[in-house]
């Protein structure tokens, strides 16, 4: 079996991210891999043409990024215990495009991503980041759904 040297865990801070993290961490430990935990800030709507009191667009972007970095630190503290071979990254853009870009640039061996499993109208409206990553990734992708409870 091919060894996974670098694993990218793409998270959105949902319950799906926590479950995906368990899998990514287990694989990273098993293969003695490094882990890159990535959060993509979805491109914000450009509000420059609208009146938004007390905050500039640039300041809003900075506050969103600062908040995401803090949330990522908390996520890692709570979910990646006793594992030191990881790093974190927060980027802004279209989530699936950024995941693929980072995976390509970092020569990632495996992407682990949670999937909400949307179907029907929800899938049509929101699409699936995981599905788009699977279709375009430069490496294998493991998609994780929440366990089904009876």
N, CA, C and O atoms as a GROMACS GRO file, in nm:
protein
  600
    1UNK      N    1   0.084  -0.118   0.000
    1UNK     CA    2   0.000   0.000   0.000
    1UNK      C    3   0.089   0.124   0.000
    1UNK      O    4   0.192   0.130   0.067
    2UNK      N    5   0.047   0.221  -0.075
    2UNK     CA    6   0.120   0.347  -0.081
    2UNK      C    7   0.111   0.419   0.053
    2UNK      O    8   0.006   0.419   0.117
    3UNK      N    9   0.221   0.480   0.093
    3UNK     CA   10   0.227   0.551   0.220
    3UNK      C   11   0.174   0.693   0.203
    3UNK      O   12   0.206   0.761   0.105
    4UNK      N   13   0.093   0.737   0.297
    4UNK     CA   14   0.043   0.874   0.297
    4UNK      C   15   0.138   0.959   0.380
    4UNK      O   16   0.136   0.954   0.503
    5UNK      N   17   0.222   1.036   0.313
    5UNK     CA   18   0.322   1.116   0.384
    5UNK      C   19   0.263   1.245   0.440
    5UNK      O   20   0.295   1.285   0.551
    6UNK      N   21   0.178   1.309   0.362
    6UNK     CA   22   0.116   1.435   0.404
    6UNK      C   23  -0.034   1.425   0.385
    6UNK      O   24  -0.083   1.402   0.274
    7UNK      N   25  -0.106   1.442   0.494
    7UNK     CA   26  -0.252   1.434   0.491
    7UNK      C   27  -0.310   1.572   0.514
    7UNK      O   28  -0.271   1.641   0.609
    8UNK      N   29  -0.401   1.611   0.429
    8UNK     CA   30  -0.471   1.739   0.444
    8UNK      C   31  -0.609   1.710   0.501
    8UNK      O   32  -0.687   1.634   0.443
    9UNK      N   33  -0.640   1.770   0.613
    9UNK     CA   34  -0.772   1.762   0.674
    9UNK      C   35  -0.841   1.896   0.650
    9UNK      O   36  -0.801   1.998   0.706
   10UNK      N   37  -0.945   1.895   0.567
   10UNK     CA   38  -1.020   2.018   0.538
   10UNK      C   39  -1.138   2.024   0.633
   10UNK      O   40  -1.218   1.931   0.639
   11UNK      N   41  -1.149   2.134   0.707
   11UNK     CA   42  -1.255   2.145   0.808
   11UNK      C   43  -1.338   2.272   0.790
   11UNK      O   44  -1.290   2.373   0.738
   12UNK      N   45  -1.463   2.263   0.836
   12UNK     CA   46  -1.551   2.380   0.837
   12UNK      C   47  -1.609   2.404   0.976
   12UNK      O   48  -1.703   2.482   0.992
   13UNK      N   49  -1.552   2.338   1.076
   13UNK     CA   50  -1.590   2.350   1.218
   13UNK      C   51  -1.725   2.285   1.250
   13UNK      O   52  -1.778   2.307   1.359
   14UNK      N   53  -1.779   2.207   1.161
   14UNK     CA   54  -1.905   2.136   1.187
   14UNK      C   55  -1.875   2.005   1.260
   14UNK      O   56  -1.760   1.967   1.279
   15UNK      N   57  -1.982   1.935   1.299
   15UNK     CA   58  -1.965   1.802   1.358
   15UNK      C   59  -1.895   1.709   1.260
   15UNK      O   60  -1.822   1.619   1.301
   16UNK      N   61  -1.917   1.730   1.131
   16UNK     CA   62  -1.854   1.648   1.028
   16UNK      C   63  -1.702   1.663   1.035
   16UNK      O   64  -1.628   1.568   1.011
   17UNK      N   65  -1.657   1.783   1.067
   17UNK     CA   66  -1.513   1.807   1.078
   17UNK      C   67  -1.451   1.728   1.192
   17UNK      O   68  -1.341   1.676   1.178
   18UNK      N   69  -1.521   1.720   1.303
   18UNK     CA   70  -1.468   1.646   1.417
   18UNK      C   71  -1.454   1.498   1.385
   18UNK      O   72  -1.354   1.436   1.421
   19UNK      N   73  -1.554   1.441   1.319
   19UNK     CA   74  -1.548   1.299   1.282
   19UNK      C   75  -1.437   1.277   1.179
   19UNK      O   76  -1.361   1.181   1.190
   20UNK      N   77  -1.427   1.366   1.079
   20UNK     CA   78  -1.321   1.355   0.979
   20UNK      C   79  -1.184   1.365   1.044
   20UNK      O   80  -1.090   1.298   1.003
   21UNK      N   81  -1.174   1.448   1.146
   21UNK     CA   82  -1.048   1.465   1.218
   21UNK      C   83  -1.005   1.334   1.284
   21UNK      O   84  -0.887   1.299   1.283
   22UNK      N   85  -1.100   1.262   1.341
   22UNK     CA   86  -1.068   1.132   1.403
   22UNK      C   87  -1.003   1.039   1.301
   22UNK      O   88  -0.903   0.974   1.331
   23UNK      N   89  -1.060   1.032   1.182
   23UNK     CA   90  -1.005   0.947   1.077
   23UNK      C   91  -0.867   0.995   1.032
   23UNK      O   92  -0.773   0.916   1.021
   24UNK      N   93  -0.855   1.125   1.008
   24UNK     CA   94  -0.728   1.180   0.961
   24UNK      C   95  -0.618   1.158   1.065
   24UNK      O   96  -0.505   1.124   1.030
   25UNK      N   97  -0.652   1.177   1.190
   25UNK     CA   98  -0.554   1.158   1.297
   25UNK      C   99  -0.512   1.012   1.308
   25UNK      O  100  -0.393   0.982   1.326
   26UNK      N  101  -0.607   0.921   1.299
   26UNK     CA  102  -0.576   0.778   1.304
   26UNK      C  103  -0.482   0.740   1.189
   26UNK      O  104  -0.385   0.668   1.209
   27UNK      N  105  -0.512   0.790   1.070
   27UNK     CA  106  -0.426   0.761   0.954
   27UNK      C  107  -0.288   0.823   0.971
   27UNK      O  108  -0.186   0.760   0.942
   28UNK      N  109  -0.284   0.947   1.018
   28UNK     CA  110  -0.155   1.015   1.036
   28UNK      C  111  -0.067   0.940   1.136
   28UNK      O  112   0.053   0.925   1.114
   29UNK      N  113  -0.126   0.892   1.243
   29UNK     CA  114  -0.051   0.814   1.341
   29UNK      C  115  -0.007   0.681   1.283
   29UNK      O  116   0.107   0.639   1.303
   30UNK      N  117  -0.096   0.614   1.211
   30UNK     CA  118  -0.065   0.483   1.155
   30UNK      C  119   0.046   0.488   1.050
   30UNK      O  120   0.131   0.400   1.044
   31UNK      N  121   0.044   0.593   0.968
   31UNK     CA  122   0.143   0.605   0.861
   31UNK      C  123   0.260   0.696   0.898
   31UNK      O  124   0.348   0.722   0.816
   32UNK      N  125   0.261   0.744   1.023
   32UNK     CA  126   0.364   0.838   1.067
   32UNK      C  127   0.372   0.956   0.970
   32UNK      O  128   0.480   0.996   0.925
   33UNK      N  129   0.255   1.011   0.940
   33UNK     CA  130   0.241   1.120   0.843
   33UNK      C  131   0.234   1.255   0.912
   33UNK      O  132   0.208   1.264   1.032
   34UNK      N  133   0.258   1.358   0.834
   34UNK     CA  134   0.230   1.493   0.884
   34UNK      C  135   0.086   1.526   0.846
   34UNK      O  136   0.030   1.471   0.750
   35UNK      N  137   0.028   1.616   0.921
   35UNK     CA  138  -0.113   1.653   0.903
   35UNK      C  139  -0.122   1.804   0.884
   35UNK      O  140  -0.068   1.881   0.964
   36UNK      N  141  -0.191   1.845   0.780
   36UNK     CA  142  -0.218   1.986   0.757
   36UNK      C  143  -0.368   2.006   0.776
   36UNK      O  144  -0.448   1.950   0.702
   37UNK      N  145  -0.404   2.087   0.875
   37UNK     CA  146  -0.545   2.115   0.904
   37UNK      C  147  -0.577   2.249   0.837
   37UNK      O  148  -0.522   2.353   0.872
   38UNK      N  149  -0.668   2.244   0.740
   38UNK     CA  150  -0.699   2.360   0.657
   38UNK      C  151  -0.843   2.403   0.676
   38UNK      O  152  -0.935   2.322   0.673
   39UNK      N  153  -0.862   2.534   0.696
   39UNK     CA  154  -0.996   2.592   0.696
   39UNK      C  155  -0.999   2.698   0.587
   39UNK      O  156  -0.910   2.783   0.578
   40UNK      N  157  -1.103   2.693   0.503
   40UNK     CA  158  -1.118   2.792   0.398
   40UNK      C  159  -1.232   2.885   0.435
   40UNK      O  160  -1.346   2.842   0.456
   41UNK      N  161  -1.200   3.013   0.442
   41UNK     CA  162  -1.302   3.115   0.464
   41UNK      C  163  -1.368   3.139   0.330
   41UNK      O  164  -1.303   3.183   0.235
   42UNK      N  165  -1.496   3.108   0.322
   42UNK     CA  166  -1.568   3.128   0.197
   42UNK      C  167  -1.560   3.275   0.159
   42UNK      O  168  -1.580   3.362   0.244
   43UNK      N  169  -1.533   3.303   0.033
   43UNK     CA  170  -1.520   3.442  -0.010
   43UNK      C  171  -1.639   3.524   0.037
   43UNK      O  172  -1.753   3.492   0.003
   44UNK      N  173  -1.614   3.629   0.114
   44UNK     CA  174  -1.725   3.711   0.160
   44UNK      C  175  -1.787   3.792   0.047
   44UNK      O  176  -1.722   3.821  -0.054
   45UNK      N  177  -1.910   3.828   0.066
   45UNK     CA  178  -1.978   3.914  -0.030
   45UNK      C  179  -1.915   4.052  -0.024
   45UNK      O  180  -1.887   4.104   0.085
   46UNK      N  181  -1.892   4.110  -0.137
   46UNK     CA  182  -1.833   4.244  -0.142
   46UNK      C  183  -1.939   4.346  -0.105
   46UNK      O  184  -2.034   4.367  -0.180
   47UNK      N  185  -1.922   4.410   0.010
   47UNK     CA  186  -2.020   4.506   0.060
   47UNK      C  187  -1.978   4.651   0.037
   47UNK      O  188  -2.038   4.742   0.093
   48UNK      N  189  -1.875   4.672  -0.044
   48UNK     CA  190  -1.823   4.808  -0.059
   48UNK      C  191  -1.923   4.908  -0.115
   48UNK      O  192  -1.912   5.027  -0.089
   49UNK      N  193  -2.020   4.862  -0.190
   49UNK     CA  194  -2.119   4.954  -0.248
   49UNK      C  195  -2.235   4.981  -0.154
   49UNK      O  196  -2.324   5.060  -0.187
   50UNK      N  197  -2.236   4.918  -0.038
   50UNK     CA  198  -2.346   4.933   0.056
   50UNK      C  199  -2.297   5.005   0.180
   50UNK      O  200  -2.178   5.008   0.209
   51UNK      N  201  -2.390   5.063   0.252
   51UNK     CA  202  -2.355   5.130   0.377
   51UNK      C  203  -2.351   5.026   0.488
   51UNK      O  204  -2.453   4.966   0.522
   52UNK      N  205  -2.234   5.006   0.544
   52UNK     CA  206  -2.217   4.917   0.659
   52UNK      C  207  -2.151   5.002   0.766
   52UNK      O  208  -2.032   5.034   0.756
   53UNK      N  209  -2.226   5.041   0.869
   53UNK     CA  210  -2.172   5.134   0.968
   53UNK      C  211  -2.059   5.074   1.050
   53UNK      O  212  -2.057   4.954   1.079
   54UNK      N  213  -1.964   5.160   1.088
   54UNK     CA  214  -1.861   5.132   1.186
   54UNK      C  215  -1.754   5.032   1.146
   54UNK      O  216  -1.670   4.998   1.229
   55UNK      N  217  -1.753   4.983   1.024
   55UNK     CA  218  -1.649   4.886   0.990
   55UNK      C  219  -1.623   4.893   0.839
   55UNK      O  220  -1.716   4.902   0.759
   56UNK      N  221  -1.496   4.887   0.803
   56UNK     CA  222  -1.461   4.885   0.662
   56UNK      C  223  -1.460   4.740   0.615
   56UNK      O  224  -1.453   4.647   0.695
   57UNK      N  225  -1.467   4.722   0.485
   57UNK     CA  226  -1.465   4.588   0.428
   57UNK      C  227  -1.334   4.517   0.464
   57UNK      O  228  -1.335   4.399   0.499
   58UNK      N  229  -1.224   4.589   0.456
   58UNK     CA  230  -1.094   4.531   0.489
   58UNK      C  231  -1.089   4.490   0.636
   58UNK      O  232  -1.034   4.385   0.670
   59UNK      N  233  -1.146   4.572   0.723
   59UNK     CA  234  -1.149   4.540   0.865
   59UNK      C  235  -1.237   4.417   0.891
   59UNK      O  236  -1.204   4.333   0.974
   60UNK      N  237  -1.348   4.409   0.820
   60UNK     CA  238  -1.436   4.294   0.832
   60UNK      C  239  -1.364   4.166   0.790
   60UNK      O  240  -1.371   4.064   0.860
   61UNK      N  241  -1.294   4.170   0.677
   61UNK     CA  242  -1.217   4.054   0.632
   61UNK      C  243  -1.114   4.012   0.736
   61UNK      O  244  -1.098   3.894   0.764
   62UNK      N  245  -1.045   4.111   0.795
   62UNK     CA  246  -0.943   4.082   0.895
   62UNK      C  247  -1.005   4.020   1.020
   62UNK      O  248  -0.949   3.927   1.077
   63UNK      N  249  -1.120   4.070   1.062
   63UNK     CA  250  -1.187   4.014   1.180
   63UNK      C  251  -1.235   3.872   1.155
   63UNK      O  252  -1.227   3.787   1.244
   64UNK      N  253  -1.283   3.845   1.035
   64UNK     CA  254  -1.325   3.709   1.000
   64UNK      C  255  -1.204   3.616   1.004
   64UNK      O  256  -1.212   3.506   1.059
   65UNK      N  257  -1.093   3.659   0.946
   65UNK     CA  258  -0.972   3.575   0.945
   65UNK      C  259  -0.919   3.552   1.085
   65UNK      O  260  -0.880   3.440   1.119
   66UNK      N  261  -0.917   3.656   1.168
   66UNK     CA  262  -0.871   3.642   1.306
   66UNK      C  263  -0.959   3.544   1.383
   66UNK      O  264  -0.910   3.461   1.459
   67UNK      N  265  -1.090   3.556   1.364
   67UNK     CA  266  -1.182   3.463   1.429
   67UNK      C  267  -1.161   3.320   1.383
   67UNK      O  268  -1.166   3.228   1.464
   68UNK      N  269  -1.138   3.301   1.253
   68UNK     CA  270  -1.116   3.166   1.199
   68UNK      C  271  -0.987   3.106   1.254
   68UNK      O  272  -0.982   2.986   1.285
   69UNK      N  273  -0.884   3.186   1.267
   69UNK     CA  274  -0.757   3.137   1.322
   69UNK      C  275  -0.777   3.092   1.467
   69UNK      O  276  -0.727   2.987   1.507
   70UNK      N  277  -0.849   3.171   1.545
   70UNK     CA  278  -0.876   3.134   1.685
   70UNK      C  279  -0.960   3.007   1.693
   70UNK      O  280  -0.933   2.920   1.776
   71UNK      N  281  -1.062   2.996   1.607
   71UNK     CA  282  -1.146   2.875   1.606
   71UNK      C  283  -1.063   2.753   1.567
   71UNK      O  284  -1.082   2.644   1.622
   72UNK      N  285  -0.971   2.770   1.473
   72UNK     CA  286  -0.885   2.659   1.430
   72UNK      C  287  -0.792   2.616   1.543
   72UNK      O  288  -0.770   2.496   1.563
   73UNK      N  289  -0.738   2.713   1.615
   73UNK     CA  290  -0.653   2.680   1.731
   73UNK      C  291  -0.733   2.600   1.834
   73UNK      O  292  -0.685   2.500   1.887
   74UNK      N  293  -0.854   2.645   1.863
   74UNK     CA  294  -0.940   2.575   1.959
   74UNK      C  295  -0.973   2.435   1.909
   74UNK      O  296  -0.968   2.338   1.986
   75UNK      N  297  -1.007   2.423   1.782
   75UNK     CA  298  -1.040   2.293   1.723
   75UNK      C  299  -0.923   2.196   1.741
   75UNK      O  300  -0.942   2.082   1.782
   76UNK      N  301  -0.803   2.243   1.710
   76UNK     CA  302  -0.685   2.156   1.720
   76UNK      C  303  -0.654   2.120   1.865
   76UNK      O  304  -0.617   2.006   1.894
   77UNK      N  305  -0.670   2.215   1.956
   77UNK     CA  306  -0.647   2.187   2.097
   77UNK      C  307  -0.743   2.080   2.147
   77UNK      O  308  -0.704   1.993   2.225
   78UNK      N  309  -0.867   2.086   2.103
   78UNK     CA  310  -0.969   1.991   2.149
   78UNK      C  311  -0.963   1.856   2.078
   78UNK      O  312  -0.999   1.754   2.136
   79UNK      N  313  -0.917   1.855   1.952
   79UNK     CA  314  -0.928   1.733   1.871
   79UNK      C  315  -0.797   1.666   1.834
   79UNK      O  316  -0.796   1.549   1.796
   80UNK      N  317  -0.688   1.737   1.844
   80UNK     CA  318  -0.559   1.679   1.805
   80UNK      C  319  -0.467   1.682   1.927
   80UNK      O  320  -0.376   1.764   1.937
   81UNK      N  321  -0.494   1.593   2.017
   81UNK     CA  322  -0.417   1.585   2.141
   81UNK      C  323  -0.301   1.487   2.123
   81UNK      O  324  -0.315   1.386   2.055
   82UNK      N  325  -0.190   1.517   2.184
   82UNK     CA  326  -0.074   1.428   2.185
   82UNK      C  327  -0.025   1.391   2.045
   82UNK      O  328   0.029   1.283   2.025
   83UNK      N  329  -0.044   1.479   1.951
   83UNK     CA  330   0.008   1.459   1.815
   83UNK      C  331   0.071   1.590   1.774
   83UNK      O  332   0.002   1.692   1.765
   84UNK      N  333   0.199   1.588   1.749
   84UNK     CA  334   0.268   1.715   1.724
   84UNK      C  335   0.302   1.739   1.577
   84UNK      O  336   0.342   1.850   1.541
   85UNK      N  337   0.286   1.639   1.492
   85UNK     CA  338   0.326   1.654   1.352
   85UNK      C  339   0.214   1.714   1.268
   85UNK      O  340   0.173   1.658   1.167
   86UNK      N  341   0.165   1.830   1.314
   86UNK     CA  342   0.060   1.895   1.236
   86UNK      C  343   0.087   2.044   1.229
   86UNK      O  344   0.157   2.102   1.312
   87UNK      N  345   0.030   2.104   1.125
   87UNK     CA  346   0.032   2.249   1.111
   87UNK      C  347  -0.107   2.291   1.066
   87UNK      O  348  -0.188   2.208   1.023
   88UNK      N  349  -0.134   2.419   1.077
   88UNK     CA  350  -0.265   2.471   1.042
   88UNK      C  351  -0.253   2.579   0.936
   88UNK      O  352  -0.148   2.642   0.920
   89UNK      N  353  -0.362   2.599   0.865
   89UNK     CA  354  -0.365   2.704   0.764
   89UNK      C  355  -0.508   2.754   0.748
   89UNK      O  356  -0.603   2.675   0.746
   90UNK      N  357  -0.522   2.885   0.736
   90UNK     CA  358  -0.650   2.948   0.705
   90UNK      C  359  -0.630   3.028   0.578
   90UNK      O  360  -0.541   3.113   0.570
   91UNK      N  361  -0.714   3.001   0.479
   91UNK     CA  362  -0.707   3.075   0.353
   91UNK      C  363  -0.848   3.121   0.317
   91UNK      O  364  -0.946   3.067   0.368
   92UNK      N  365  -0.856   3.219   0.230
   92UNK     CA  366  -0.987   3.268   0.185
   92UNK      C  367  -1.005   3.235   0.038
   92UNK      O  368  -0.910   3.240  -0.040
   93UNK      N  369  -1.127   3.203   0.001
   93UNK     CA  370  -1.156   3.174  -0.139
   93UNK      C  371  -1.273   3.080  -0.152
   93UNK      O  372  -1.351   3.062  -0.057
   94UNK      N  373  -1.286   3.020  -0.267
   94UNK     CA  374  -1.390   2.920  -0.291
   94UNK      C  375  -1.337   2.790  -0.231
   94UNK      O  376  -1.230   2.742  -0.272
   95UNK      N  377  -1.409   2.731  -0.135
   95UNK     CA  378  -1.353   2.618  -0.060
   95UNK      C  379  -1.291   2.506  -0.144
   95UNK      O  380  -1.177   2.468  -0.119
   96UNK      N  381  -1.364   2.452  -0.240
   96UNK     CA  382  -1.307   2.338  -0.314
   96UNK      C  383  -1.185   2.379  -0.396
   96UNK      O  384  -1.090   2.302  -0.409
   97UNK      N  385  -1.186   2.500  -0.451
   97UNK     CA  386  -1.071   2.547  -0.528
   97UNK      C  387  -0.947   2.562  -0.439
   97UNK      O  388  -0.836   2.526  -0.479
   98UNK      N  389  -0.967   2.616  -0.320
   98UNK     CA  390  -0.854   2.637  -0.229
   98UNK      C  391  -0.801   2.504  -0.175
   98UNK      O  392  -0.680   2.488  -0.159
   99UNK      N  393  -0.890   2.410  -0.147
   99UNK     CA  394  -0.846   2.278  -0.100
   99UNK      C  395  -0.759   2.212  -0.207
   99UNK      O  396  -0.653   2.157  -0.176
  100UNK      N  397  -0.803   2.218  -0.330
  100UNK     CA  398  -0.727   2.158  -0.440
  100UNK      C  399  -0.595   2.232  -0.461
  100UNK      O  400  -0.492   2.170  -0.484
  101UNK      N  401  -0.599   2.364  -0.455
  101UNK     CA  402  -0.476   2.444  -0.472
  101UNK      C  403  -0.373   2.409  -0.366
  101UNK      O  404  -0.257   2.384  -0.398
  102UNK      N  405  -0.416   2.407  -0.240
  102UNK     CA  406  -0.324   2.376  -0.131
  102UNK      C  407  -0.272   2.233  -0.144
  102UNK      O  408  -0.154   2.208  -0.124
  103UNK      N  409  -0.360   2.138  -0.177
  103UNK     CA  410  -0.318   1.999  -0.193
  103UNK      C  411  -0.212   1.986  -0.302
  103UNK      O  412  -0.116   1.910  -0.288
  104UNK      N  413  -0.229   2.060  -0.410
  104UNK     CA  414  -0.132   2.056  -0.520
  104UNK      C  415   0.000   2.119  -0.479
  104UNK      O  416   0.106   2.060  -0.498
  105UNK      N  417  -0.008   2.240  -0.422
  105UNK     CA  418   0.114   2.312  -0.382
  105UNK      C  419   0.193   2.239  -0.274
  105UNK      O  420   0.316   2.240  -0.275
  106UNK      N  421   0.122   2.176  -0.180
  106UNK     CA  422   0.188   2.110  -0.067
  106UNK      C  423   0.220   1.963  -0.095
  106UNK      O  424   0.273   1.894  -0.008
  107UNK      N  425   0.190   1.917  -0.216
  107UNK     CA  426   0.213   1.777  -0.254
  107UNK      C  427   0.152   1.681  -0.152
  107UNK      O  428   0.217   1.591  -0.100
  108UNK      N  429   0.023   1.703  -0.126
  108UNK     CA  430  -0.053   1.624  -0.030
  108UNK      C  431  -0.075   1.483  -0.085
  108UNK      O  432  -0.100   1.466  -0.204
  109UNK      N  433  -0.065   1.383   0.002
  109UNK     CA  434  -0.084   1.243  -0.037
  109UNK      C  435  -0.229   1.198  -0.026
  109UNK      O  436  -0.273   1.109  -0.098
  110UNK      N  437  -0.305   1.260   0.067
  110UNK     CA  438  -0.444   1.222   0.092
  110UNK      C  439  -0.518   1.342   0.148
  110UNK      O  440  -0.467   1.413   0.234
  111UNK      N  441  -0.641   1.363   0.100
  111UNK     CA  442  -0.729   1.465   0.154
  111UNK      C  443  -0.838   1.394   0.232
  111UNK      O  444  -0.898   1.298   0.182
  112UNK      N  445  -0.864   1.440   0.354
  112UNK     CA  446  -0.974   1.389   0.434
  112UNK      C  447  -1.070   1.505   0.455
  112UNK      O  448  -1.031   1.612   0.501
  113UNK      N  449  -1.198   1.482   0.421
  113UNK     CA  450  -1.296   1.589   0.429
  113UNK      C  451  -1.431   1.532   0.471
  113UNK      O  452  -1.471   1.425   0.425
  114UNK      N  453  -1.499   1.603   0.556
  114UNK     CA  454  -1.634   1.563   0.596
  114UNK      C  455  -1.732   1.601   0.487
  114UNK      O  456  -1.711   1.698   0.413
  115UNK      N  457  -1.840   1.524   0.477
  115UNK     CA  458  -1.944   1.557   0.380
  115UNK      C  459  -2.079   1.555   0.449
  115UNK      O  460  -2.109   1.466   0.529
  116UNK      N  461  -2.159   1.653   0.416
  116UNK     CA  462  -2.291   1.665   0.478
  116UNK      C  463  -2.391   1.569   0.416
  116UNK      O  464  -2.498   1.545   0.473
  117UNK      N  465  -2.357   1.513   0.300
  117UNK     CA  466  -2.446   1.416   0.238
  117UNK      C  467  -2.577   1.475   0.191
  117UNK      O  468  -2.681   1.409   0.194
  118UNK      N  469  -2.573   1.600   0.147
  118UNK     CA  470  -2.696   1.665   0.100
  118UNK      C  471  -2.745   1.597  -0.028
  118UNK      O  472  -2.666   1.548  -0.108
  119UNK      N  473  -2.875   1.596  -0.043
  119UNK     CA  474  -2.935   1.542  -0.164
  119UNK      C  475  -3.045   1.637  -0.211
  119UNK      O  476  -3.080   1.732  -0.142
  120UNK      N  477  -3.097   1.610  -0.328
  120UNK     CA  478  -3.211   1.685  -0.379
  120UNK      C  479  -3.185   1.833  -0.393
  120UNK      O  480  -3.081   1.875  -0.442
  121UNK      N  481  -3.282   1.912  -0.348
  121UNK     CA  482  -3.277   2.057  -0.363
  121UNK      C  483  -3.159   2.117  -0.288
  121UNK      O  484  -3.092   2.208  -0.339
  122UNK      N  485  -3.132   2.069  -0.166
  122UNK     CA  486  -3.017   2.120  -0.090
  122UNK      C  487  -2.888   2.101  -0.169
  122UNK      O  488  -2.805   2.192  -0.176
  123UNK      N  489  -2.872   1.983  -0.229
  123UNK     CA  490  -2.751   1.956  -0.308
  123UNK      C  491  -2.745   2.048  -0.429
  123UNK      O  492  -2.638   2.099  -0.463
  124UNK      N  493  -2.859   2.069  -0.493
  124UNK     CA  494  -2.866   2.155  -0.611
  124UNK      C  495  -2.828   2.299  -0.576
  124UNK      O  496  -2.755   2.364  -0.650
  125UNK      N  497  -2.879   2.348  -0.463
  125UNK     CA  498  -2.855   2.487  -0.422
  125UNK      C  499  -2.715   2.506  -0.366
  125UNK      O  500  -2.642   2.596  -0.408
  126UNK      N  501  -2.676   2.421  -0.272
  126UNK     CA  502  -2.550   2.441  -0.203
  126UNK      C  503  -2.433   2.369  -0.269
  126UNK      O  504  -2.317   2.404  -0.245
  127UNK      N  505  -2.462   2.268  -0.352
  127UNK     CA  506  -2.355   2.192  -0.412
  127UNK      C  507  -2.285   2.109  -0.306
  127UNK      O  508  -2.331   2.100  -0.193
  128UNK      N  509  -2.177   2.052  -0.343
  128UNK     CA  510  -2.101   1.972  -0.249
  128UNK      C  511  -1.953   2.002  -0.265
  128UNK      O  512  -1.893   1.970  -0.367
  129UNK      N  513  -1.896   2.063  -0.164
  129UNK     CA  514  -1.752   2.090  -0.166
  129UNK      C  515  -1.678   1.959  -0.177
  129UNK      O  516  -1.585   1.947  -0.257
  130UNK      N  517  -1.718   1.859  -0.098
  130UNK     CA  518  -1.649   1.730  -0.099
  130UNK      C  519  -1.655   1.667  -0.238
  130UNK      O  520  -1.555   1.614  -0.287
  131UNK      N  521  -1.772   1.672  -0.301
  131UNK     CA  522  -1.786   1.613  -0.435
  131UNK      C  523  -1.694   1.682  -0.535
  131UNK      O  524  -1.630   1.615  -0.617
  132UNK      N  525  -1.686   1.813  -0.528
  132UNK     CA  526  -1.599   1.887  -0.620
  132UNK      C  527  -1.452   1.856  -0.594
  132UNK      O  528  -1.372   1.850  -0.687
  133UNK      N  529  -1.417   1.839  -0.468
  133UNK     CA  530  -1.279   1.802  -0.434
  133UNK      C  531  -1.248   1.664  -0.491
  133UNK      O  532  -1.142   1.644  -0.551
  134UNK      N  533  -1.339   1.568  -0.472
  134UNK     CA  534  -1.318   1.433  -0.523
  134UNK      C  535  -1.295   1.435  -0.674
  134UNK      O  536  -1.208   1.364  -0.724
  135UNK      N  537  -1.372   1.515  -0.744
  135UNK     CA  538  -1.362   1.519  -0.891
  135UNK      C  539  -1.233   1.581  -0.942
  135UNK      O  540  -1.187   1.548  -1.051
  136UNK      N  541  -1.174   1.672  -0.864
  136UNK     CA  542  -1.060   1.748  -0.916
  136UNK      C  543  -0.929   1.732  -0.839
  136UNK      O  544  -0.828   1.790  -0.878
  137UNK      N  545  -0.929   1.656  -0.733
  137UNK     CA  546  -0.811   1.647  -0.647
  137UNK      C  547  -0.694   1.578  -0.717
  137UNK      O  548  -0.713   1.489  -0.800
  138UNK      N  549  -0.573   1.622  -0.683
  138UNK     CA  550  -0.454   1.561  -0.741
  138UNK      C  551  -0.410   1.434  -0.666
  138UNK      O  552  -0.305   1.377  -0.697
  139UNK      N  553  -0.489   1.392  -0.569
  139UNK     CA  554  -0.454   1.277  -0.486
  139UNK      C  555  -0.582   1.209  -0.438
  139UNK      O  556  -0.691   1.260  -0.463
  140UNK      N  557  -0.571   1.094  -0.371
  140UNK     CA  558  -0.692   1.030  -0.318
  140UNK      C  559  -0.763   1.119  -0.217
  140UNK      O  560  -0.702   1.201  -0.149
  141UNK      N  561  -0.896   1.101  -0.209
  141UNK     CA  562  -0.978   1.178  -0.116
  141UNK      C  563  -1.063   1.081  -0.035
  141UNK      O  564  -1.127   0.992  -0.091
  142UNK      N  565  -1.062   1.099   0.096
  142UNK     CA  566  -1.149   1.020   0.183
  142UNK      C  567  -1.258   1.113   0.233
  142UNK      O  568  -1.230   1.212   0.300
  143UNK      N  569  -1.384   1.079   0.202
  143UNK     CA  570  -1.495   1.159   0.251
  143UNK      C  571  -1.557   1.088   0.370
  143UNK      O  572  -1.573   0.966   0.370
  144UNK      N  573  -1.593   1.166   0.470
  144UNK     CA  574  -1.645   1.112   0.596
  144UNK      C  575  -1.782   1.171   0.623
  144UNK      O  576  -1.801   1.292   0.616
  145UNK      N  577  -1.878   1.083   0.652
  145UNK     CA  578  -2.011   1.125   0.694
  145UNK      C  579  -2.026   1.094   0.841
  145UNK      O  580  -1.955   1.010   0.896
  146UNK      N  581  -2.120   1.161   0.905
  146UNK     CA  582  -2.150   1.131   1.044
  146UNK      C  583  -2.206   0.990   1.052
  146UNK      O  584  -2.275   0.946   0.961
  147UNK      N  585  -2.177   0.920   1.161
  147UNK     CA  586  -2.236   0.787   1.177
  147UNK      C  587  -2.388   0.798   1.183
  147UNK      O  588  -2.444   0.890   1.242
  148UNK      N  589  -2.454   0.702   1.121
  148UNK     CA  590  -2.600   0.699   1.119
  148UNK      C  591  -2.648   0.640   1.252
  148UNK      O  592  -2.605   0.532   1.292
  149UNK      N  593  -2.737   0.713   1.318
  149UNK     CA  594  -2.791   0.664   1.445
  149UNK      C  595  -2.934   0.616   1.421
  149UNK      O  596  -3.012   0.685   1.354
  150UNK      N  597  -2.969   0.499   1.474
  150UNK     CA  598  -3.104   0.446   1.451
  150UNK      C  599  -3.211   0.524   1.524
  150UNK      O  600  -3.329   0.491   1.513
   0.00000   0.00000   0.00000
